[in-house]
Amino acid sequence: MSEIYEKWLREYGRVFNDPRSLRTRPCPSCGRPGLRLLFNVHRTDRSVGWAEFWCDNCRKGIFFSRVSVPDWGESVTTEEKRALSSGEAPEYETIPPTTYSD
């Protein structure tokens, strides 16, 4: 697993355990605060989905599936995401779990 991806996963764990810190935690890529987290859920089961975790500053981030969606989590269905531009994740560079050198 790439080192930067592991940093993003650790940061996700910190934010998941302390959601109030989301906007103030430093980005694993650029070091500036401004992280965002959005859970994409199915319209009939909002308890499980996939997470999009990115930085508003450098526009880098990760996504992964089959995560529990916490009560505090901002979530959106695919249908809602298409209809609402304010709640959707912007374009960001996805950091892969592995690199060619791994």
N, CA, C and O atoms as a MOPAC input file, in Angstrom:
PM7 MOZYME 1SCF
protein

 N      0.85500 1    -1.17300 1     0.00000 1
 C      0.00000 1     0.00000 1     0.00000 1
 C      0.89900 1     1.23300 1     0.00000 1
 O      1.91400 1     1.26700 1     0.69600 1
 N      0.52900 1     2.23300 1    -0.77200 1
 C      1.35800 1     3.43100 1    -0.85700 1
 C      1.32800 1     4.20500 1     0.46700 1
 O      0.34300 1     4.17800 1     1.20400 1
 N      2.42200 1     4.88400 1     0.73700 1
 C      2.55500 1     5.63900 1     1.98600 1
 C      1.52100 1     6.75800 1     2.08200 1
 O      0.93800 1     6.96800 1     3.14600 1
 N      1.29200 1     7.47100 1     0.99400 1
 C      0.33000 1     8.57200 1     1.03500 1
 C     -1.09600 1     8.05700 1     1.22200 1
 O     -1.89300 1     8.69400 1     1.91100 1
 N     -1.42200 1     6.93500 1     0.62900 1
 C     -2.74500 1     6.34700 1     0.82500 1
 C     -2.92500 1     5.94500 1     2.28800 1
 O     -3.99100 1     6.15500 1     2.86700 1
 N     -1.88300 1     5.36900 1     2.88000 1
 C     -1.94900 1     5.00100 1     4.29600 1
 C     -2.15100 1     6.23200 1     5.17100 1
 O     -2.88000 1     6.17100 1     6.16100 1
 N     -1.52000 1     7.34300 1     4.82300 1
 C     -1.71700 1     8.59300 1     5.57600 1
 C     -3.17100 1     9.04200 1     5.49100 1
 O     -3.76000 1     9.46900 1     6.48500 1
 N     -3.74200 1     8.94000 1     4.29500 1
 C     -5.14500 1     9.31300 1     4.13000 1
 C     -6.06000 1     8.40100 1     4.94800 1
 O     -7.02400 1     8.87500 1     5.55000 1
 N     -5.77000 1     7.10800 1     4.97600 1
 C     -6.58300 1     6.18100 1     5.77000 1
 C     -6.49100 1     6.49400 1     7.25900 1
 O     -7.49500 1     6.46300 1     7.97000 1
 N     -5.28200 1     6.79400 1     7.72400 1
 C     -5.13000 1     7.15900 1     9.14800 1
 C     -5.92000 1     8.42200 1     9.46700 1
 O     -6.56200 1     8.51400 1    10.51400 1
 N     -5.87000 1     9.39400 1     8.55900 1
 C     -6.60600 1    10.63900 1     8.77800 1
 C     -8.11200 1    10.38600 1     8.77000 1
 O     -8.84800 1    10.98100 1     9.55800 1
 N     -8.56700 1     9.51300 1     7.88900 1
 C     -9.97900 1     9.13800 1     7.87100 1
 C    -10.37800 1     8.56000 1     9.22800 1
 O    -11.43900 1     8.89800 1     9.75200 1
 N     -9.54800 1     7.69800 1     9.79800 1
 C     -9.83300 1     7.11200 1    11.11100 1
 C     -9.92500 1     8.17700 1    12.18900 1
 O    -10.79400 1     8.11300 1    13.06000 1
 N     -9.03200 1     9.15500 1    12.13300 1
 C     -9.07100 1    10.24400 1    13.12700 1
 C    -10.36700 1    11.03600 1    13.00700 1
 O    -11.01900 1    11.32800 1    14.01000 1
 N    -10.73300 1    11.38100 1    11.78600 1
 C    -11.95200 1    12.14800 1    11.55400 1
 C    -13.18300 1    11.33100 1    11.92000 1
 O    -14.13000 1    11.85500 1    12.50800 1
 N    -13.17100 1    10.06200 1    11.57700 1
 C    -14.30900 1     9.20300 1    11.89800 1
 C    -14.52600 1     9.15000 1    13.41500 1
 O    -15.66700 1     9.15200 1    13.87700 1
 N    -13.43500 1     9.10400 1    14.19000 1
 C    -13.53200 1     9.05500 1    15.65300 1
 C    -13.78200 1    10.41800 1    16.28400 1
 O    -14.25300 1    10.49000 1    17.42000 1
 N    -13.48000 1    11.49200 1    15.57600 1
 C    -13.70600 1    12.84800 1    16.07400 1
 C    -14.23200 1    13.71400 1    14.93500 1
 O    -13.48500 1    14.52100 1    14.38100 1
 N    -15.49800 1    13.56100 1    14.57900 1
 C    -16.04500 1    14.25500 1    13.41000 1
 C    -15.98200 1    15.77800 1    13.49000 1
 O    -15.96900 1    16.45300 1    12.46000 1
 N    -15.94300 1    16.32200 1    14.70000 1
 C    -15.86000 1    17.77900 1    14.83000 1
 C    -14.54000 1    18.32300 1    14.28600 1
 O    -14.43700 1    19.51000 1    13.97700 1
 N    -13.53100 1    17.45600 1    14.16900 1
 C    -12.22200 1    17.89700 1    13.70000 1
 C    -12.09400 1    17.91300 1    12.17500 1
 O    -11.06000 1    18.32100 1    11.64500 1
 N    -13.12200 1    17.47900 1    11.48000 1
 C    -13.05300 1    17.30400 1    10.03000 1
 C    -12.47200 1    18.51600 1     9.30400 1
 O    -11.50600 1    18.37100 1     8.55500 1
 N    -13.02700 1    19.68700 1     9.50300 1
 C    -12.60800 1    20.86800 1     8.73800 1
 C    -11.30600 1    21.48700 1     9.24600 1
 O    -10.73900 1    22.35500 1     8.58400 1
 N    -10.82600 1    21.05100 1    10.41100 1
 C     -9.60600 1    21.65000 1    10.96100 1
 C     -8.38800 1    20.73200 1    10.88200 1
 O     -7.26400 1    21.19000 1    11.08700 1
 N     -8.58500 1    19.45900 1    10.59200 1
 C     -7.45900 1    18.51300 1    10.48100 1
 C     -6.63400 1    18.83300 1     9.23900 1
 O     -7.18100 1    19.26200 1     8.22300 1
 N     -5.31000 1    18.62600 1     9.31600 1
 C     -4.47100 1    18.89400 1     8.14600 1
 C     -4.62900 1    17.81200 1     7.07600 1
 O     -4.76800 1    16.62600 1     7.37700 1
 N     -4.60200 1    18.24800 1     5.85200 1
 C     -4.66200 1    17.32800 1     4.71500 1
 C     -3.38400 1    16.49100 1     4.67300 1
 O     -2.29000 1    17.03700 1     4.82400 1
 N     -3.50100 1    15.18700 1     4.47300 1
 C     -2.31800 1    14.34000 1     4.37900 1
 C     -1.43500 1    14.66100 1     3.16700 1
 O     -0.25900 1    14.29700 1     3.14600 1
 N     -1.98600 1    15.33000 1     2.17200 1
 C     -1.20200 1    15.65300 1     0.97200 1
 C     -0.56500 1    17.04000 1     1.02700 1
 O      0.62700 1    17.18800 1     0.75800 1
 N     -1.36300 1    18.06500 1     1.37800 1
 C     -0.82600 1    19.43600 1     1.34500 1
 C     -0.60600 1    20.05400 1     2.72200 1
 O      0.07000 1    21.07600 1     2.83900 1
 N     -1.16800 1    19.44700 1     3.76300 1
 C     -0.96400 1    19.94200 1     5.12000 1
 C     -1.90600 1    21.05000 1     5.55800 1
 O     -1.87200 1    21.46400 1     6.71700 1
 N     -2.74200 1    21.53500 1     4.65700 1
 C     -3.66500 1    22.61300 1     5.01400 1
 C     -4.99000 1    22.04200 1     5.50900 1
 O     -5.38200 1    20.95200 1     5.09400 1
 N     -5.68500 1    22.75800 1     6.38900 1
 C     -7.01400 1    22.29200 1     6.81900 1
 C     -8.02200 1    22.46700 1     5.68200 1
 O     -7.82100 1    23.28500 1     4.78400 1
 N     -9.08700 1    21.70500 1     5.72900 1
 C    -10.11700 1    21.82900 1     4.70400 1
 C    -10.55900 1    20.48200 1     4.15600 1
 O    -10.93600 1    20.36800 1     2.99000 1
 N    -10.51000 1    19.46400 1     5.00500 1
 C    -10.93000 1    18.13400 1     4.56600 1
 C    -12.44800 1    18.05400 1     4.49200 1
 O    -13.15400 1    18.72900 1     5.24100 1
 N    -12.93500 1    17.23100 1     3.59000 1
 C    -14.36900 1    17.00400 1     3.43100 1
 C    -14.61400 1    15.50900 1     3.36000 1
 O    -13.75400 1    14.74800 1     2.91800 1
 N    -15.78800 1    15.09600 1     3.79500 1
 C    -16.16000 1    13.68200 1     3.80100 1
 C    -17.62100 1    13.56600 1     3.40500 1
 O    -18.49200 1    14.20000 1     4.00100 1
 N    -17.87800 1    12.75400 1     2.40200 1
 C    -19.23600 1    12.55000 1     1.92500 1
 C    -19.46700 1    11.05800 1     1.75500 1
 O    -18.64700 1    10.35600 1     1.16400 1
 N    -20.57900 1    10.58200 1     2.27300 1
 C    -20.94300 1     9.17600 1     2.14100 1
 C    -22.00700 1     9.03500 1     1.06100 1
 O    -23.05200 1     9.68200 1     1.12200 1
 N    -21.74000 1     8.19900 1     0.08800 1
 C    -22.69200 1     7.89200 1    -0.97100 1
 C    -23.44500 1     6.63700 1    -0.55700 1
 O    -22.83200 1     5.60200 1    -0.29800 1
 N    -24.76500 1     6.72300 1    -0.49300 1
 C    -25.58200 1     5.63100 1     0.03000 1
 C    -26.65500 1     5.22300 1    -0.96500 1
 O    -26.98500 1     5.96200 1    -1.89200 1
 N    -27.18400 1     4.04100 1    -0.75300 1
 C    -28.31500 1     3.55900 1    -1.55000 1
 C    -29.57900 1     4.15800 1    -0.94900 1
 O    -29.66000 1     4.35100 1     0.26400 1
 N    -30.54100 1     4.44600 1    -1.77100 1
 C    -31.74800 1     5.11400 1    -1.26400 1
 C    -32.53700 1     4.26800 1    -0.28200 1
 O    -33.27000 1     4.81800 1     0.54000 1
 N    -32.41100 1     2.93900 1    -0.33800 1
 C    -33.17100 1     2.10100 1     0.59300 1
 C    -32.36900 1     1.69300 1     1.82500 1
 O    -32.95500 1     1.25400 1     2.81500 1
 N    -31.05100 1     1.82700 1     1.78900 1
 C    -30.22400 1     1.48500 1     2.95400 1
 C    -29.14700 1     2.53900 1     3.11300 1
 O    -28.11100 1     2.49900 1     2.44900 1
 N    -29.40500 1     3.47900 1     4.00100 1
 C    -28.48300 1     4.58900 1     4.20300 1
 C    -27.43600 1     4.29600 1     5.27500 1
 O    -26.68400 1     5.19100 1     5.66100 1
 N    -27.37700 1     3.06200 1     5.75800 1
 C    -26.43300 1     2.74000 1     6.82800 1
 C    -25.07100 1     2.29200 1     6.30500 1
 O    -24.09100 1     2.29000 1     7.05000 1
 N    -25.00400 1     1.91400 1     5.03200 1
 C    -23.75800 1     1.45300 1     4.42300 1
 C    -23.61000 1     2.14300 1     3.07600 1
 O    -24.59100 1     2.36300 1     2.36600 1
 N    -22.38300 1     2.47800 1     2.73800 1
 C    -22.15700 1     3.11800 1     1.45100 1
 C    -20.68100 1     3.17700 1     1.13200 1
 O    -19.89600 1     2.35600 1     1.60700 1
 N    -20.30800 1     4.15400 1     0.32400 1
 C    -18.89000 1     4.35900 1     0.07500 1
 C    -18.55300 1     5.78500 1     0.46000 1
 O    -19.38700 1     6.68700 1     0.37900 1
 N    -17.30500 1     5.96900 1     0.88400 1
 C    -16.85100 1     7.25000 1     1.38900 1
 C    -15.99100 1     7.96200 1     0.35900 1
 O    -15.13400 1     7.35600 1    -0.28400 1
 N    -16.23300 1     9.25100 1     0.21500 1
 C    -15.36600 1    10.12200 1    -0.56200 1
 C    -14.74700 1    11.08700 1     0.44500 1
 O    -15.46200 1    11.79600 1     1.15400 1
 N    -13.42600 1    11.11200 1     0.50500 1
 C    -12.68800 1    11.89300 1     1.49700 1
 C    -11.63900 1    12.69800 1     0.73800 1
 O    -10.71900 1    12.12500 1     0.15500 1
 N    -11.77300 1    14.01600 1     0.74100 1
 C    -10.89900 1    14.85100 1    -0.07600 1
 C    -10.56500 1    16.15900 1     0.61000 1
 O    -11.14200 1    16.50800 1     1.64000 1
 N     -9.62000 1    16.87400 1     0.01800 1
 C     -9.18400 1    18.17800 1     0.50800 1
 C     -9.70000 1    19.25300 1    -0.43800 1
 O     -9.52000 1    19.15800 1    -1.65200 1
 N    -10.34000 1    20.27100 1     0.11800 1
 C    -10.84600 1    21.37700 1    -0.69700 1
 C     -9.72500 1    22.24200 1    -1.26300 1
 O     -9.93900 1    22.97300 1    -2.23000 1
 N     -8.53400 1    22.16900 1    -0.67500 1
 C     -7.42700 1    23.01600 1    -1.12800 1
 C     -6.65800 1    22.41300 1    -2.29600 1
 O     -6.57200 1    23.02300 1    -3.36200 1
 N     -6.10100 1    21.22800 1    -2.10500 1
 C     -5.27200 1    20.62700 1    -3.15600 1
 C     -6.06100 1    19.71500 1    -4.08700 1
 O     -5.53700 1    19.26400 1    -5.10500 1
 N     -7.31200 1    19.44200 1    -3.74400 1
 C     -8.19100 1    18.59400 1    -4.56400 1
 C     -7.62200 1    17.19600 1    -4.78000 1
 O     -7.66700 1    16.65100 1    -5.88300 1
 N     -7.08800 1    16.63200 1    -3.70100 1
 C     -6.65500 1    15.23700 1    -3.70500 1
 C     -7.47700 1    14.51200 1    -2.66100 1
 O     -7.97600 1    15.13000 1    -1.72000 1
 N     -7.62200 1    13.19500 1    -2.81900 1
 C     -8.38700 1    12.44600 1    -1.84900 1
 C     -8.48600 1    10.98000 1    -2.20000 1
 O     -7.86900 1    10.49900 1    -3.15000 1
 N     -9.27900 1    10.28200 1    -1.40500 1
 C     -9.47600 1     8.84400 1    -1.58700 1
 C    -10.96200 1     8.53300 1    -1.55500 1
 O    -11.76900 1     9.33500 1    -1.08500 1
 N    -11.30800 1     7.37300 1    -2.05600 1
 C    -12.66300 1     6.85600 1    -1.87300 1
 C    -12.55800 1     5.35500 1    -1.70100 1
 O    -11.64900 1     4.71600 1    -2.23000 1
 N    -13.49200 1     4.80800 1    -0.96000 1
 C    -13.52800 1     3.36800 1    -0.73800 1
 C    -14.94400 1     2.97300 1    -0.39200 1
 O    -15.74900 1     3.79500 1     0.04600 1
 N    -15.23800 1     1.69800 1    -0.59600 1
 C    -16.61200 1     1.23700 1    -0.45600 1
 C    -16.80500 1     0.36500 1     0.77500 1
 O    -15.86600 1     0.00800 1     1.48700 1
 N    -18.09000 1     0.04100 1     0.98700 1
 C    -18.52200 1    -0.82400 1     2.08300 1
 C    -18.10400 1    -0.28700 1     3.44800 1
 O    -17.45400 1    -0.98600 1     4.22500 1
 N    -18.47900 1     0.95000 1     3.73500 1
 C    -18.21800 1     1.54000 1     5.03800 1
 C    -19.54400 1     1.79200 1     5.74400 1
 O    -20.56700 1     2.03800 1     5.10600 1
 N    -19.50700 1     1.72600 1     7.05100 1
 C    -20.67400 1     2.10400 1     7.84800 1
 C    -20.80000 1     3.61900 1     7.82200 1
 O    -19.81300 1     4.33900 1     7.97700 1
 N    -21.99900 1     4.08400 1     7.62900 1
 C    -22.24900 1     5.52000 1     7.59900 1
 C    -22.69700 1     5.95100 1     8.99300 1
 O    -23.74400 1     5.51600 1     9.47300 1
 N    -21.91000 1     6.80200 1     9.64200 1
 C    -22.27800 1     7.23500 1    10.99100 1
 C    -23.47200 1     8.19300 1    10.95900 1
 O    -23.77300 1     8.79100 1     9.92600 1
 N    -24.14000 1     8.32700 1    12.09000 1
 C    -25.28700 1     9.23700 1    12.18500 1
 C    -24.91000 1    10.67100 1    11.83600 1
 O    -25.71600 1    11.40600 1    11.26600 1
 N    -23.69400 1    11.06900 1    12.17400 1
 C    -23.25600 1    12.43900 1    11.93300 1
 C    -22.80600 1    12.67100 1    10.49000 1
 O    -22.59200 1    13.81600 1    10.08900 1
 N    -22.66000 1    11.60400 1     9.70800 1
 C    -22.09100 1    11.72700 1     8.37100 1
 C    -23.01100 1    12.39300 1     7.36500 1
 O    -24.21400 1    12.13100 1     7.33200 1
 N    -22.43500 1    13.24600 1     6.55800 1
 C    -23.17600 1    13.83700 1     5.44100 1
 C    -23.30400 1    12.75300 1     4.37900 1
 O    -22.30400 1    12.18900 1     3.93500 1
 N    -24.52900 1    12.46500 1     3.97700 1
 C    -24.72900 1    11.40500 1     2.99700 1
 C    -25.62900 1    11.88200 1     1.87400 1
 O    -26.41300 1    12.81800 1     2.02700 1
 N    -25.49200 1    11.21400 1     0.74900 1
 C    -26.27000 1    11.56500 1    -0.43400 1
 C    -26.45200 1    10.29600 1    -1.26600 1
 O    -25.53800 1     9.48000 1    -1.37700 1
 N    -27.62700 1    10.14300 1    -1.84200 1
 C    -27.85200 1     9.02700 1    -2.76100 1
 C    -27.37500 1     9.44800 1    -4.15200 1
 O    -27.13400 1    10.63000 1    -4.40000 1
 N    -27.24400 1     8.50000 1    -5.03000 1
 C    -26.83700 1     8.80700 1    -6.40400 1
 C    -27.82700 1     9.76400 1    -7.04000 1
 O    -27.44000 1    10.70900 1    -7.72700 1
 N    -29.11500 1     9.51100 1    -6.80700 1
 C    -30.15500 1    10.36600 1    -7.36700 1
 C    -30.06100 1    11.79200 1    -6.80700 1
 O    -30.17100 1    12.76600 1    -7.55200 1
 N    -29.85800 1    11.90100 1    -5.50500 1
 C    -29.72100 1    13.22100 1    -4.88900 1
 C    -28.47000 1    13.93500 1    -5.39800 1
 O    -28.48600 1    15.14400 1    -5.63100 1
 N    -27.40100 1    13.18400 1    -5.56700 1
 C    -26.14900 1    13.77000 1    -6.02500 1
 C    -26.29400 1    14.36300 1    -7.41700 1
 O    -25.73400 1    15.41900 1    -7.71200 1
 N    -27.03700 1    13.69100 1    -8.25900 1
 C    -27.27700 1    14.21800 1    -9.61000 1
 C    -28.10100 1    15.50200 1    -9.57300 1
 O    -27.87500 1    16.41300 1   -10.36900 1
 N    -29.06000 1    15.57100 1    -8.64200 1
 C    -29.97200 1    16.71200 1    -8.57300 1
 C    -29.38300 1    17.91900 1    -7.84700 1
 O    -29.74200 1    19.05800 1    -8.14600 1
 N    -28.48400 1    17.67600 1    -6.89900 1
 C    -27.93400 1    18.75700 1    -6.08200 1
 C    -26.45400 1    18.95500 1    -6.38100 1
 O    -25.66100 1    18.02300 1    -6.24800 1
 N    -26.09300 1    20.12900 1    -6.77400 1
 C    -24.67400 1    20.38600 1    -7.02100 1
 C    -23.95900 1    20.77800 1    -5.73200 1
 O    -22.74800 1    20.57800 1    -5.63000 1
 N    -24.66500 1    21.33100 1    -4.74000 1
 C    -24.01200 1    21.80400 1    -3.51600 1
 C    -23.52900 1    20.66200 1    -2.62900 1
 O    -22.56700 1    20.84300 1    -1.88300 1
 N    -24.15400 1    19.51100 1    -2.68400 1
 C    -23.77700 1    18.42000 1    -1.80600 1
 C    -22.80000 1    17.43500 1    -2.39500 1
 O    -22.36200 1    16.51500 1    -1.70400 1
 N    -22.44900 1    17.60300 1    -3.64700 1
 C    -21.59700 1    16.60400 1    -4.26200 1
 C    -20.12500 1    16.94800 1    -4.13300 1
 O    -19.74600 1    18.11000 1    -3.99200 1
 N    -19.31900 1    15.92300 1    -4.18500 1
 C    -17.87900 1    16.11100 1    -4.13400 1
 C    -17.41300 1    16.73700 1    -5.43900 1
 O    -17.90900 1    16.38400 1    -6.50900 1
 N    -16.46300 1    17.66200 1    -5.35900 1
 C    -15.92400 1    18.24400 1    -6.59000 1
 C    -14.98500 1    17.25000 1    -7.26900 1
 O    -14.68700 1    16.18900 1    -6.72000 1
 N    -14.53500 1    17.59400 1    -8.43400 1
 C    -13.51900 1    16.78200 1    -9.08100 1
 C    -12.26500 1    16.83900 1    -8.21100 1
 O    -11.83200 1    17.91900 1    -7.81000 1
 N    -11.69200 1    15.69200 1    -7.92600 1
 C    -10.44200 1    15.66100 1    -7.17900 1
 C     -9.60300 1    14.49200 1    -7.67400 1
 O    -10.12600 1    13.51100 1    -8.20300 1
 N     -8.29800 1    14.61500 1    -7.49300 1
 C     -7.37100 1    13.56100 1    -7.91000 1
 C     -7.44200 1    12.42400 1    -6.90600 1
 O     -7.18300 1    12.61900 1    -5.71800 1
 N     -7.79000 1    11.24900 1    -7.38000 1
 C     -7.91300 1    10.08700 1    -6.50000 1
 C     -6.54200 1     9.47000 1    -6.27600 1
 O     -5.83200 1     9.13700 1    -7.22500 1
 N     -6.18600 1     9.32500 1    -5.02600 1
 C     -4.91800 1     8.69100 1    -4.66600 1
 C     -5.14700 1     7.19000 1    -4.63000 1
 O     -5.99200 1     6.71600 1    -3.87000 1
 N     -4.41500 1     6.43400 1    -5.43400 1
 C     -4.61500 1     4.98500 1    -5.48700 1
 C     -3.99200 1     4.29100 1    -4.27100 1
 O     -3.03600 1     4.80200 1    -3.68800 1
 N     -4.52800 1     3.13700 1    -3.89200 1
 C     -3.97900 1     2.41000 1    -2.74200 1
 C     -2.55700 1     1.91000 1    -2.96900 1
 O     -1.78800 1     1.76900 1    -2.01700 1
 N     -2.21000 1     1.64700 1    -4.20200 1
 C     -0.86000 1     1.18300 1    -4.49700 1
 C     -0.26900 1     1.98700 1    -5.64200 1
 O     -0.99000 1     2.60400 1    -6.42600 1
 N      1.03600 1     1.97000 1    -5.72400 1
 C      1.73400 1     2.60100 1    -6.82400 1
 C      2.52600 1     1.52100 1    -7.54900 1
 O      2.63600 1     0.39500 1    -7.06500 1
 N      3.06800 1     1.86100 1    -8.69100 1
 C      3.82900 1     0.88400 1    -9.46000 1
 C      5.07000 1     0.40900 1    -8.70600 1
 O      5.57800 1    -0.67900 1    -8.97500 1
 N      5.56100 1     1.21900 1    -7.76400 1
 C      6.75800 1     0.82300 1    -7.02100 1
 C      6.44100 1    -0.04800 1    -5.81700 1
 O      7.36100 1    -0.57400 1    -5.18900 1
 N      5.15200 1    -0.22100 1    -5.46900 1
 C      4.77600 1    -1.04900 1    -4.29700 1
 C      4.99100 1    -2.51900 1    -4.57200 1
 O      4.73000 1    -3.35300 1    -3.70600 1

